[in-house]
Amino acid sequence: MPVMGATATNSLGQITLREWLIDASAALLRAGVSDAHVAAECLLMAALGYDRAQLFARLGATLPPELLPQLDGWLQRCLAREPLAYVLGEREFWSRTFVVSPAVLVPRPETEHLVEVALACFPEAARGATIRACDVGTGSGCLAATLAAEWPAAEVVATDVSAEALAVARENARRLGVAERVHFMMADGLSAFLPQSFDLVISNPPYLSETDWAHADPELAYEPRVALDGGPDGLAVIRRIVAAAPRVLRRGGWLVLEMGSSQSDAVQELARQARAQHLFVQNDLAGWPRVVAARW
């Protein structure tokens, strides 16, 4: 049946793809879902197995009635503000598709800036130079697997405190064909590693503050809090990583961290206190400071 009576059918009980898309978009918009039309398109493409070009070439076609129950269930979950990535079980990151589940943070476009900065810090790695990297709090493995895919000779250690998250990350590394060069371990931070173990430490750490939580979108309630909660000021985990990085990095190594848009000054000061030799900040597409890179 159509969702909450929102999707109209004709006298024969049929509905076109365009009609479903319009009605679903309107329902999602009323529920407060951001990018409601895009979300509706994604649901329809997933159900039909179409890409966007195929969908728009067939908008006048009748929606197969056997797909309505599945679409109805998916749409209901989105109306309850469950993240679209959890509904569909996957998310695109750096032009690759990653499996996701509620055990891992949904990969976000802002986090692609971490990859961008890491690639810029080690241009020789794309040409086959050996790089040893550590992804702290790997979650879905999107950073670890992407770097291994971009750098043919890289060895990446990916850590997390969640066994469920590590299982998802392993599957993503397998799907991308980099499982032999990404090594997973359950660990909290960098304390388990010997001095001078890595050329790169990269992380999208928890950085939401108590104030951020008070104003968070409903979708965040579905994501693992351990991957988001940075303590009262949002910097609890970042402090630990910055303090530990100089010990585990080799000479000339880089720490590349995602941060909240209001945390740039504080994170840079932490890196200076840890005697970083070089610092720079990368803004996201909205113009907010999003990534800090520090070199020792």
HELIX and SHEET records of a PDB file:
HELIX    1   1 VAL A    3  GLY A    5  5                                   3    
HELIX    2   2 LEU A   17  ARG A   30  1                                  14    
HELIX    3   3 ALA A   36  LEU A   48  1                                  13    
HELIX    4   4 ARG A   52  ALA A   57  1                                   6    
HELIX    5   5 PRO A   65  LEU A   67  5                                   3    
HELIX    6   6 LEU A   68  LEU A   79  1                                  12    
HELIX    7   7 LEU A   84  LEU A   88  1                                   5    
HELIX    8   8 PRO A  109  THR A  111  5                                   3    
HELIX    9   9 GLU A  112  CYS A  121  1                                  10    
HELIX   10  10 PRO A  123  ARG A  127  5                                   5    
HELIX   11  11 CYS A  142  GLU A  150  1                                   9    
HELIX   12  12 ALA A  163  ARG A  175  1                                  13    
HELIX   13  13 ALA A  179  ARG A  181  5                                   3    
HELIX   14  14 GLU A  210  ALA A  214  1                                   5    
HELIX   15  15 PRO A  218  TYR A  222  5                                   5    
HELIX   16  16 ARG A  225  ALA A  227  5                                   3    
HELIX   17  17 ALA A  236  VAL A  248  1                                  13    
HELIX   18  18 SER A  264  GLN A  273  1                                  10    
SHEET    1   A 2 GLU A  90  PHE A  93  0                                        
SHEET    2   A 2 ARG A  96  VAL A  99 -1                                        
SHEET    1   B 7 VAL A 182  MET A 186  0                                        
SHEET    2   B 7 GLU A 155  ASP A 160  1                                        
SHEET    3   B 7 ARG A 132  VAL A 136  1                                        
SHEET    4   B 7 PHE A 198  SER A 203  1                                        
SHEET    5   B 7 LEU A 249  GLU A 258  1                                        
SHEET    6   B 7 PRO A 289  ARG A 295 -1                                        
SHEET    7   B 7 HIS A 278  ASN A 283 -1                                        
END                                                                             
